[in-house]
Amino acid sequence: MAQHPAHAQNHRHPDEPRPDEIERALKGAGYPMGKEKLLALARSNGANGEVMAVLNKMSDRNFDSADAVLREANRVE
C-alpha cells in the first residue's frame, strides 16, 4: 500500500513549518537553551502558530544547538 504523502520521507504536511522558519524564530538563541526559553525567544521573534505548535510539542530538555532543535522538531512533526 502506498504511503500517504505527508508521511513519506522528506515530505512535510502543508501546515508544518519549514526548517528555515524555525531557525528564523530562534535567531539570537544562546545555547544551551531549555524549551521554555526557546518558546519565549520564538514568541519575541514573531514566530507563527505552526512554529509555536511544533516547539510546544518538543520534549522539555536543554538543547545545545540549532541542529538539536531542528532534529527534535522533525521528530515531533
PyMOL Python script that loads the backbone (N, CA, C, O; Angstrom):
from pymol import cmd

cmd.read_pdbstr("""\
ATOM      1  N   MET A   1       0.852  -1.181   0.000  1.00  0.00           N
ATOM      2  CA  MET A   1       0.000   0.000   0.000  1.00  0.00           C
ATOM      3  C   MET A   1       0.895   1.241   0.000  1.00  0.00           C
ATOM      4  O   MET A   1       1.908   1.271   0.700  1.00  0.00           O
ATOM      5  N   ALA A   2       0.544   2.225  -0.750  1.00  0.00           N
ATOM      6  CA  ALA A   2       1.332   3.456  -0.858  1.00  0.00           C
ATOM      7  C   ALA A   2       1.237   4.264   0.434  1.00  0.00           C
ATOM      8  O   ALA A   2       0.204   4.289   1.102  1.00  0.00           O
ATOM      9  N   GLN A   3       2.317   4.903   0.754  1.00  0.00           N
ATOM     10  CA  GLN A   3       2.362   5.729   1.954  1.00  0.00           C
ATOM     11  C   GLN A   3       1.735   7.087   1.659  1.00  0.00           C
ATOM     12  O   GLN A   3       1.905   7.635   0.570  1.00  0.00           O
ATOM     13  N   HIS A   4       1.009   7.625   2.636  1.00  0.00           N
ATOM     14  CA  HIS A   4       0.409   8.949   2.495  1.00  0.00           C
ATOM     15  C   HIS A   4       1.530   9.961   2.266  1.00  0.00           C
ATOM     16  O   HIS A   4       2.552   9.888   2.948  1.00  0.00           O
ATOM     17  N   PRO A   5       1.377  10.903   1.334  1.00  0.00           N
ATOM     18  CA  PRO A   5       2.453  11.856   1.023  1.00  0.00           C
ATOM     19  C   PRO A   5       2.971  12.623   2.235  1.00  0.00           C
ATOM     20  O   PRO A   5       4.163  12.922   2.306  1.00  0.00           O
ATOM     21  N   ALA A   6       2.114  12.943   3.174  1.00  0.00           N
ATOM     22  CA  ALA A   6       2.564  13.708   4.343  1.00  0.00           C
ATOM     23  C   ALA A   6       3.445  12.871   5.251  1.00  0.00           C
ATOM     24  O   ALA A   6       4.166  13.415   6.087  1.00  0.00           O
ATOM     25  N   HIS A   7       3.397  11.540   5.099  1.00  0.00           N
ATOM     26  CA  HIS A   7       4.200  10.664   5.939  1.00  0.00           C
ATOM     27  C   HIS A   7       5.406  10.117   5.206  1.00  0.00           C
ATOM     28  O   HIS A   7       6.252   9.469   5.823  1.00  0.00           O
ATOM     29  N   ALA A   8       5.512  10.351   3.931  1.00  0.00           N
ATOM     30  CA  ALA A   8       6.663   9.878   3.174  1.00  0.00           C
ATOM     31  C   ALA A   8       7.906  10.656   3.593  1.00  0.00           C
ATOM     32  O   ALA A   8       7.824  11.806   4.024  1.00  0.00           O
ATOM     33  N   GLN A   9       9.042  10.012   3.457  1.00  0.00           N
ATOM     34  CA  GLN A   9      10.289  10.659   3.852  1.00  0.00           C
ATOM     35  C   GLN A   9      10.507  11.935   3.038  1.00  0.00           C
ATOM     36  O   GLN A   9      10.250  11.976   1.834  1.00  0.00           O
ATOM     37  N   ASN A  10      10.986  12.972   3.725  1.00  0.00           N
ATOM     38  CA  ASN A  10      11.289  14.269   3.115  1.00  0.00           C
ATOM     39  C   ASN A  10      10.059  15.016   2.594  1.00  0.00           C
ATOM     40  O   ASN A  10      10.181  15.905   1.752  1.00  0.00           O
ATOM     41  N   HIS A  11       8.899  14.662   3.084  1.00  0.00           N
ATOM     42  CA  HIS A  11       7.690  15.391   2.707  1.00  0.00           C
ATOM     43  C   HIS A  11       7.061  15.960   3.966  1.00  0.00           C
ATOM     44  O   HIS A  11       6.906  15.264   4.970  1.00  0.00           O
ATOM     45  N   ARG A  12       6.706  17.219   3.901  1.00  0.00           N
ATOM     46  CA  ARG A  12       6.069  17.884   5.028  1.00  0.00           C
ATOM     47  C   ARG A  12       4.579  18.009   4.769  1.00  0.00           C
ATOM     48  O   ARG A  12       4.137  18.116   3.625  1.00  0.00           O
ATOM     49  N   HIS A  13       3.821  17.994   5.842  1.00  0.00           N
ATOM     50  CA  HIS A  13       2.412  18.334   5.756  1.00  0.00           C
ATOM     51  C   HIS A  13       2.362  19.838   5.483  1.00  0.00           C
ATOM     52  O   HIS A  13       3.218  20.568   5.985  1.00  0.00           O
ATOM     53  N   PRO A  14       1.412  20.319   4.722  1.00  0.00           N
ATOM     54  CA  PRO A  14       1.369  21.757   4.391  1.00  0.00           C
ATOM     55  C   PRO A  14       1.344  22.681   5.607  1.00  0.00           C
ATOM     56  O   PRO A  14       1.793  23.824   5.514  1.00  0.00           O
ATOM     57  N   ASP A  15       0.829  22.213   6.743  1.00  0.00           N
ATOM     58  CA  ASP A  15       0.768  23.059   7.938  1.00  0.00           C
ATOM     59  C   ASP A  15       2.035  23.019   8.778  1.00  0.00           C
ATOM     60  O   ASP A  15       2.137  23.753   9.761  1.00  0.00           O
ATOM     61  N   GLU A  16       3.007  22.178   8.417  1.00  0.00           N
ATOM     62  CA  GLU A  16       4.238  22.085   9.191  1.00  0.00           C
ATOM     63  C   GLU A  16       5.210  23.176   8.753  1.00  0.00           C
ATOM     64  O   GLU A  16       5.350  23.451   7.562  1.00  0.00           O
ATOM     65  N   PRO A  17       5.882  23.796   9.727  1.00  0.00           N
ATOM     66  CA  PRO A  17       6.832  24.861   9.367  1.00  0.00           C
ATOM     67  C   PRO A  17       8.074  24.303   8.691  1.00  0.00           C
ATOM     68  O   PRO A  17       8.485  23.172   8.950  1.00  0.00           O
ATOM     69  N   ARG A  18       8.658  25.107   7.829  1.00  0.00           N
ATOM     70  CA  ARG A  18       9.912  24.738   7.183  1.00  0.00           C
ATOM     71  C   ARG A  18      11.048  24.956   8.185  1.00  0.00           C
ATOM     72  O   ARG A  18      10.928  25.786   9.086  1.00  0.00           O
ATOM     73  N   PRO A  19      12.149  24.215   8.032  1.00  0.00           N
ATOM     74  CA  PRO A  19      13.290  24.403   8.941  1.00  0.00           C
ATOM     75  C   PRO A  19      13.769  25.851   9.016  1.00  0.00           C
ATOM     76  O   PRO A  19      14.170  26.311  10.085  1.00  0.00           O
ATOM     77  N   ASP A  20      13.735  26.577   7.893  1.00  0.00           N
ATOM     78  CA  ASP A  20      14.199  27.968   7.926  1.00  0.00           C
ATOM     79  C   ASP A  20      13.265  28.854   8.753  1.00  0.00           C
ATOM     80  O   ASP A  20      13.706  29.855   9.318  1.00  0.00           O
ATOM     81  N   GLU A  21      11.974  28.494   8.829  1.00  0.00           N
ATOM     82  CA  GLU A  21      11.039  29.250   9.676  1.00  0.00           C
ATOM     83  C   GLU A  21      11.377  29.042  11.153  1.00  0.00           C
ATOM     84  O   GLU A  21      11.311  29.976  11.952  1.00  0.00           O
ATOM     85  N   ILE A  22      11.737  27.810  11.503  1.00  0.00           N
ATOM     86  CA  ILE A  22      12.123  27.514  12.878  1.00  0.00           C
ATOM     87  C   ILE A  22      13.436  28.230  13.211  1.00  0.00           C
ATOM     88  O   ILE A  22      13.564  28.828  14.279  1.00  0.00           O
ATOM     89  N   GLU A  23      14.403  28.169  12.304  1.00  0.00           N
ATOM     90  CA  GLU A  23      15.679  28.844  12.532  1.00  0.00           C
ATOM     91  C   GLU A  23      15.478  30.348  12.708  1.00  0.00           C
ATOM     92  O   GLU A  23      16.100  30.959  13.577  1.00  0.00           O
ATOM     93  N   ARG A  24      14.619  30.944  11.896  1.00  0.00           N
ATOM     94  CA  ARG A  24      14.341  32.374  11.994  1.00  0.00           C
ATOM     95  C   ARG A  24      13.702  32.705  13.341  1.00  0.00           C
ATOM     96  O   ARG A  24      14.018  33.730  13.947  1.00  0.00           O
ATOM     97  N   ALA A  25      12.810  31.846  13.806  1.00  0.00           N
ATOM     98  CA  ALA A  25      12.138  32.061  15.087  1.00  0.00           C
ATOM     99  C   ALA A  25      13.120  31.986  16.258  1.00  0.00           C
ATOM    100  O   ALA A  25      12.886  32.580  17.310  1.00  0.00           O
ATOM    101  N   LEU A  26      14.216  31.254  16.068  1.00  0.00           N
ATOM    102  CA  LEU A  26      15.185  31.060  17.156  1.00  0.00           C
ATOM    103  C   LEU A  26      16.436  31.907  16.976  1.00  0.00           C
ATOM    104  O   LEU A  26      17.457  31.656  17.616  1.00  0.00           O
ATOM    105  N   LYS A  27      16.358  32.905  16.109  1.00  0.00           N
ATOM    106  CA  LYS A  27      17.501  33.783  15.884  1.00  0.00           C
ATOM    107  C   LYS A  27      17.923  34.454  17.192  1.00  0.00           C
ATOM    108  O   LYS A  27      17.095  35.002  17.918  1.00  0.00           O
ATOM    109  N   GLY A  28      19.204  34.402  17.472  1.00  0.00           N
ATOM    110  CA  GLY A  28      19.737  35.012  18.682  1.00  0.00           C
ATOM    111  C   GLY A  28      19.780  34.071  19.875  1.00  0.00           C
ATOM    112  O   GLY A  28      20.118  34.494  20.980  1.00  0.00           O
ATOM    113  N   ALA A  29      19.442  32.798  19.669  1.00  0.00           N
ATOM    114  CA  ALA A  29      19.453  31.838  20.773  1.00  0.00           C
ATOM    115  C   ALA A  29      20.873  31.649  21.291  1.00  0.00           C
ATOM    116  O   ALA A  29      21.824  31.550  20.515  1.00  0.00           O
ATOM    117  N   GLY A  30      21.000  31.600  22.598  1.00  0.00           N
ATOM    118  CA  GLY A  30      22.276  31.324  23.241  1.00  0.00           C
ATOM    119  C   GLY A  30      22.240  29.933  23.839  1.00  0.00           C
ATOM    120  O   GLY A  30      21.722  29.732  24.937  1.00  0.00           O
ATOM    121  N   TYR A  31      22.790  28.978  23.116  1.00  0.00           N
ATOM    122  CA  TYR A  31      22.741  27.573  23.554  1.00  0.00           C
ATOM    123  C   TYR A  31      23.815  27.306  24.591  1.00  0.00           C
ATOM    124  O   TYR A  31      24.872  27.938  24.565  1.00  0.00           O
ATOM    125  N   PRO A  32      23.555  26.364  25.518  1.00  0.00           N
ATOM    126  CA  PRO A  32      22.357  25.536  25.633  1.00  0.00           C
ATOM    127  C   PRO A  32      21.167  26.354  26.110  1.00  0.00           C
ATOM    128  O   PRO A  32      21.304  27.355  26.812  1.00  0.00           O
ATOM    129  N   MET A  33      19.994  25.886  25.699  1.00  0.00           N
ATOM    130  CA  MET A  33      18.757  26.601  25.998  1.00  0.00           C
ATOM    131  C   MET A  33      17.638  25.594  26.212  1.00  0.00           C
ATOM    132  O   MET A  33      17.511  24.626  25.463  1.00  0.00           O
ATOM    133  N   GLY A  34      16.830  25.827  27.238  1.00  0.00           N
ATOM    134  CA  GLY A  34      15.697  24.957  27.527  1.00  0.00           C
ATOM    135  C   GLY A  34      14.493  25.289  26.669  1.00  0.00           C
ATOM    136  O   GLY A  34      14.432  26.336  26.023  1.00  0.00           O
ATOM    137  N   LYS A  35      13.545  24.382  26.676  1.00  0.00           N
ATOM    138  CA  LYS A  35      12.342  24.527  25.859  1.00  0.00           C
ATOM    139  C   LYS A  35      11.597  25.821  26.158  1.00  0.00           C
ATOM    140  O   LYS A  35      11.192  26.521  25.230  1.00  0.00           O
ATOM    141  N   GLU A  36      11.404  26.156  27.441  1.00  0.00           N
ATOM    142  CA  GLU A  36      10.640  27.359  27.786  1.00  0.00           C
ATOM    143  C   GLU A  36      11.317  28.627  27.275  1.00  0.00           C
ATOM    144  O   GLU A  36      10.641  29.543  26.808  1.00  0.00           O
ATOM    145  N   LYS A  37      12.640  28.686  27.360  1.00  0.00           N
ATOM    146  CA  LYS A  37      13.358  29.858  26.847  1.00  0.00           C
ATOM    147  C   LYS A  37      13.294  29.909  25.333  1.00  0.00           C
ATOM    148  O   LYS A  37      13.209  30.991  24.751  1.00  0.00           O
ATOM    149  N   LEU A  38      13.334  28.737  24.680  1.00  0.00           N
ATOM    150  CA  LEU A  38      13.191  28.707  23.221  1.00  0.00           C
ATOM    151  C   LEU A  38      11.813  29.223  22.818  1.00  0.00           C
ATOM    152  O   LEU A  38      11.688  29.988  21.861  1.00  0.00           O
ATOM    153  N   LEU A  39      10.778  28.803  23.549  1.00  0.00           N
ATOM    154  CA  LEU A  39       9.428  29.276  23.251  1.00  0.00           C
ATOM    155  C   LEU A  39       9.325  30.791  23.427  1.00  0.00           C
ATOM    156  O   LEU A  39       8.727  31.476  22.597  1.00  0.00           O
ATOM    157  N   ALA A  40       9.903  31.307  24.497  1.00  0.00           N
ATOM    158  CA  ALA A  40       9.857  32.758  24.745  1.00  0.00           C
ATOM    159  C   ALA A  40      10.600  33.511  23.649  1.00  0.00           C
ATOM    160  O   ALA A  40      10.134  34.552  23.186  1.00  0.00           O
ATOM    161  N   LEU A  41      11.753  32.993  23.233  1.00  0.00           N
ATOM    162  CA  LEU A  41      12.525  33.630  22.167  1.00  0.00           C
ATOM    163  C   LEU A  41      11.742  33.609  20.853  1.00  0.00           C
ATOM    164  O   LEU A  41      11.681  34.612  20.142  1.00  0.00           O
ATOM    165  N   ALA A  42      11.152  32.471  20.543  1.00  0.00           N
ATOM    166  CA  ALA A  42      10.377  32.356  19.301  1.00  0.00           C
ATOM    167  C   ALA A  42       9.217  33.346  19.297  1.00  0.00           C
ATOM    168  O   ALA A  42       8.944  33.994  18.286  1.00  0.00           O
ATOM    169  N   ARG A  43       8.532  33.457  20.451  1.00  0.00           N
ATOM    170  CA  ARG A  43       7.438  34.434  20.568  1.00  0.00           C
ATOM    171  C   ARG A  43       7.954  35.848  20.318  1.00  0.00           C
ATOM    172  O   ARG A  43       7.341  36.612  19.573  1.00  0.00           O
ATOM    173  N   SER A  44       9.079  36.195  20.941  1.00  0.00           N
ATOM    174  CA  SER A  44       9.606  37.560  20.785  1.00  0.00           C
ATOM    175  C   SER A  44      10.108  37.817  19.369  1.00  0.00           C
ATOM    176  O   SER A  44      10.171  38.965  18.930  1.00  0.00           O
ATOM    177  N   ASN A  45      10.466  36.746  18.649  1.00  0.00           N
ATOM    178  CA  ASN A  45      10.901  36.885  17.261  1.00  0.00           C
ATOM    179  C   ASN A  45       9.729  36.824  16.277  1.00  0.00           C
ATOM    180  O   ASN A  45       9.936  36.840  15.064  1.00  0.00           O
ATOM    181  N   GLY A  46       8.502  36.755  16.797  1.00  0.00           N
ATOM    182  CA  GLY A  46       7.319  36.780  15.934  1.00  0.00           C
ATOM    183  C   GLY A  46       7.005  35.471  15.246  1.00  0.00           C
ATOM    184  O   GLY A  46       6.464  35.473  14.140  1.00  0.00           O
ATOM    185  N   ALA A  47       7.333  34.341  15.878  1.00  0.00           N
ATOM    186  CA  ALA A  47       7.065  33.035  15.264  1.00  0.00           C
ATOM    187  C   ALA A  47       5.573  32.852  15.013  1.00  0.00           C
ATOM    188  O   ALA A  47       4.735  33.299  15.797  1.00  0.00           O
ATOM    189  N   ASN A  48       5.262  32.192  13.913  1.00  0.00           N
ATOM    190  CA  ASN A  48       3.858  31.937  13.579  1.00  0.00           C
ATOM    191  C   ASN A  48       3.323  30.758  14.396  1.00  0.00           C
ATOM    192  O   ASN A  48       4.076  30.088  15.103  1.00  0.00           O
ATOM    193  N   GLY A  49       2.045  30.522  14.293  1.00  0.00           N
ATOM    194  CA  GLY A  49       1.382  29.474  15.065  1.00  0.00           C
ATOM    195  C   GLY A  49       1.905  28.079  14.807  1.00  0.00           C
ATOM    196  O   GLY A  49       1.977  27.266  15.728  1.00  0.00           O
ATOM    197  N   GLU A  50       2.273  27.784  13.566  1.00  0.00           N
ATOM    198  CA  GLU A  50       2.787  26.451  13.245  1.00  0.00           C
ATOM    199  C   GLU A  50       4.119  26.200  13.937  1.00  0.00           C
ATOM    200  O   GLU A  50       4.350  25.119  14.478  1.00  0.00           O
ATOM    201  N   VAL A  51       5.001  27.204  13.919  1.00  0.00           N
ATOM    202  CA  VAL A  51       6.301  27.073  14.585  1.00  0.00           C
ATOM    203  C   VAL A  51       6.093  26.902  16.085  1.00  0.00           C
ATOM    204  O   VAL A  51       6.714  26.036  16.702  1.00  0.00           O
ATOM    205  N   MET A  52       5.235  27.710  16.669  1.00  0.00           N
ATOM    206  CA  MET A  52       4.983  27.624  18.107  1.00  0.00           C
ATOM    207  C   MET A  52       4.396  26.258  18.476  1.00  0.00           C
ATOM    208  O   MET A  52       4.750  25.694  19.511  1.00  0.00           O
ATOM    209  N   ALA A  53       3.510  25.728  17.643  1.00  0.00           N
ATOM    210  CA  ALA A  53       2.915  24.425  17.914  1.00  0.00           C
ATOM    211  C   ALA A  53       3.968  23.325  17.928  1.00  0.00           C
ATOM    212  O   ALA A  53       3.951  22.454  18.798  1.00  0.00           O
ATOM    213  N   VAL A  54       4.885  23.366  16.965  1.00  0.00           N
ATOM    214  CA  VAL A  54       5.946  22.357  16.913  1.00  0.00           C
ATOM    215  C   VAL A  54       6.864  22.495  18.127  1.00  0.00           C
ATOM    216  O   VAL A  54       7.208  21.496  18.758  1.00  0.00           O
ATOM    217  N   LEU A  55       7.258  23.713  18.455  1.00  0.00           N
ATOM    218  CA  LEU A  55       8.127  23.922  19.615  1.00  0.00           C
ATOM    219  C   LEU A  55       7.444  23.452  20.894  1.00  0.00           C
ATOM    220  O   LEU A  55       8.101  22.897  21.774  1.00  0.00           O
ATOM    221  N   ASN A  56       6.152  23.664  21.007  1.00  0.00           N
ATOM    222  CA  ASN A  56       5.404  23.211  22.185  1.00  0.00           C
ATOM    223  C   ASN A  56       5.380  21.699  22.315  1.00  0.00           C
ATOM    224  O   ASN A  56       5.330  21.179  23.430  1.00  0.00           O
ATOM    225  N   LYS A  57       5.416  20.980  21.196  1.00  0.00           N
ATOM    226  CA  LYS A  57       5.381  19.516  21.213  1.00  0.00           C
ATOM    227  C   LYS A  57       6.723  18.895  21.582  1.00  0.00           C
ATOM    228  O   LYS A  57       6.787  17.716  21.930  1.00  0.00           O
ATOM    229  N   MET A  58       7.794  19.679  21.507  1.00  0.00           N
ATOM    230  CA  MET A  58       9.129  19.132  21.755  1.00  0.00           C
ATOM    231  C   MET A  58       9.288  18.733  23.216  1.00  0.00           C
ATOM    232  O   MET A  58       8.579  19.236  24.087  1.00  0.00           O
ATOM    233  N   SER A  59      10.222  17.828  23.475  1.00  0.00           N
ATOM    234  CA  SER A  59      10.479  17.396  24.847  1.00  0.00           C
ATOM    235  C   SER A  59      11.056  18.548  25.660  1.00  0.00           C
ATOM    236  O   SER A  59      11.707  19.443  25.121  1.00  0.00           O
ATOM    237  N   ASP A  60      10.807  18.510  26.953  1.00  0.00           N
ATOM    238  CA  ASP A  60      11.253  19.565  27.859  1.00  0.00           C
ATOM    239  C   ASP A  60      12.671  19.241  28.321  1.00  0.00           C
ATOM    240  O   ASP A  60      12.865  18.567  29.332  1.00  0.00           O
ATOM    241  N   ARG A  61      13.649  19.724  27.578  1.00  0.00           N
ATOM    242  CA  ARG A  61      15.050  19.476  27.902  1.00  0.00           C
ATOM    243  C   ARG A  61      15.886  20.637  27.387  1.00  0.00           C
ATOM    244  O   ARG A  61      15.368  21.541  26.730  1.00  0.00           O
ATOM    245  N   ASN A  62      17.176  20.611  27.684  1.00  0.00           N
ATOM    246  CA  ASN A  62      18.093  21.619  27.155  1.00  0.00           C
ATOM    247  C   ASN A  62      18.581  21.196  25.780  1.00  0.00           C
ATOM    248  O   ASN A  62      18.904  20.030  25.553  1.00  0.00           O
ATOM    249  N   PHE A  63      18.630  22.146  24.875  1.00  0.00           N
ATOM    250  CA  PHE A  63      19.126  21.906  23.521  1.00  0.00           C
ATOM    251  C   PHE A  63      20.455  22.623  23.387  1.00  0.00           C
ATOM    252  O   PHE A  63      20.586  23.782  23.782  1.00  0.00           O
ATOM    253  N   ASP A  64      21.457  21.924  22.822  1.00  0.00           N
ATOM    254  CA  ASP A  64      22.795  22.502  22.753  1.00  0.00           C
ATOM    255  C   ASP A  64      23.111  23.201  21.441  1.00  0.00           C
ATOM    256  O   ASP A  64      24.186  23.785  21.297  1.00  0.00           O
ATOM    257  N   SER A  65      22.189  23.152  20.479  1.00  0.00           N
ATOM    258  CA  SER A  65      22.427  23.809  19.187  1.00  0.00           C
ATOM    259  C   SER A  65      21.126  23.924  18.406  1.00  0.00           C
ATOM    260  O   SER A  65      20.123  23.290  18.736  1.00  0.00           O
ATOM    261  N   ALA A  66      21.165  24.750  17.360  1.00  0.00           N
ATOM    262  CA  ALA A  66      20.005  24.866  16.470  1.00  0.00           C
ATOM    263  C   ALA A  66      19.734  23.522  15.786  1.00  0.00           C
ATOM    264  O   ALA A  66      18.578  23.160  15.564  1.00  0.00           O
ATOM    265  N   ASP A  67      20.796  22.787  15.454  1.00  0.00           N
ATOM    266  CA  ASP A  67      20.612  21.471  14.834  1.00  0.00           C
ATOM    267  C   ASP A  67      19.853  20.524  15.751  1.00  0.00           C
ATOM    268  O   ASP A  67      19.007  19.757  15.291  1.00  0.00           O
ATOM    269  N   ALA A  68      20.151  20.574  17.053  1.00  0.00           N
ATOM    270  CA  ALA A  68      19.438  19.723  18.008  1.00  0.00           C
ATOM    271  C   ALA A  68      17.957  20.090  18.051  1.00  0.00           C
ATOM    272  O   ALA A  68      17.099  19.211  18.138  1.00  0.00           O
ATOM    273  N   VAL A  69      17.660  21.376  17.990  1.00  0.00           N
ATOM    274  CA  VAL A  69      16.260  21.825  17.977  1.00  0.00           C
ATOM    275  C   VAL A  69      15.573  21.332  16.709  1.00  0.00           C
ATOM    276  O   VAL A  69      14.453  20.825  16.770  1.00  0.00           O
ATOM    277  N   LEU A  70      16.226  21.473  15.574  1.00  0.00           N
ATOM    278  CA  LEU A  70      15.626  21.050  14.306  1.00  0.00           C
ATOM    279  C   LEU A  70      15.403  19.543  14.269  1.00  0.00           C
ATOM    280  O   LEU A  70      14.383  19.086  13.755  1.00  0.00           O
ATOM    281  N   ARG A  71      16.347  18.761  14.807  1.00  0.00           N
ATOM    282  CA  ARG A  71      16.158  17.306  14.857  1.00  0.00           C
ATOM    283  C   ARG A  71      14.932  16.957  15.692  1.00  0.00           C
ATOM    284  O   ARG A  71      14.119  16.122  15.294  1.00  0.00           O
ATOM    285  N   GLU A  72      14.803  17.594  16.844  1.00  0.00           N
ATOM    286  CA  GLU A  72      13.656  17.339  17.714  1.00  0.00           C
ATOM    287  C   GLU A  72      12.365  17.812  17.044  1.00  0.00           C
ATOM    288  O   GLU A  72      11.342  17.132  17.128  1.00  0.00           O
ATOM    289  N   ALA A  73      12.401  18.955  16.390  1.00  0.00           N
ATOM    290  CA  ALA A  73      11.210  19.472  15.696  1.00  0.00           C
ATOM    291  C   ALA A  73      10.768  18.499  14.602  1.00  0.00           C
ATOM    292  O   ALA A  73       9.573  18.258  14.433  1.00  0.00           O
ATOM    293  N   ASN A  74      11.718  17.946  13.867  1.00  0.00           N
ATOM    294  CA  ASN A  74      11.369  16.972  12.809  1.00  0.00           C
ATOM    295  C   ASN A  74      10.777  15.719  13.407  1.00  0.00           C
ATOM    296  O   ASN A  74       9.893  15.102  12.812  1.00  0.00           O
ATOM    297  N   ARG A  75      11.256  15.332  14.584  1.00  0.00           N
ATOM    298  CA  ARG A  75      10.764  14.126  15.234  1.00  0.00           C
ATOM    299  C   ARG A  75       9.303  14.291  15.666  1.00  0.00           C
ATOM    300  O   ARG A  75       8.509  13.360  15.533  1.00  0.00           O
ATOM    301  N   VAL A  76       8.949  15.468  16.180  1.00  0.00           N
ATOM    302  CA  VAL A  76       7.587  15.678  16.690  1.00  0.00           C
ATOM    303  C   VAL A  76       6.587  16.069  15.608  1.00  0.00           C
ATOM    304  O   VAL A  76       5.382  15.914  15.809  1.00  0.00           O
ATOM    305  N   GLU A  77       7.051  16.568  14.474  1.00  0.00           N
ATOM    306  CA  GLU A  77       6.127  16.965  13.395  1.00  0.00           C
ATOM    307  C   GLU A  77       5.473  15.723  12.900  1.00  0.00           C
ATOM    308  O   GLU A  77       4.648  15.780  11.989  1.00  0.00           O
TER     309      GLU A  77
END
""", "prot")
cmd.dss("prot")
cmd.show_as("cartoon", "prot")
cmd.util.cbc("prot")
cmd.orient("prot")
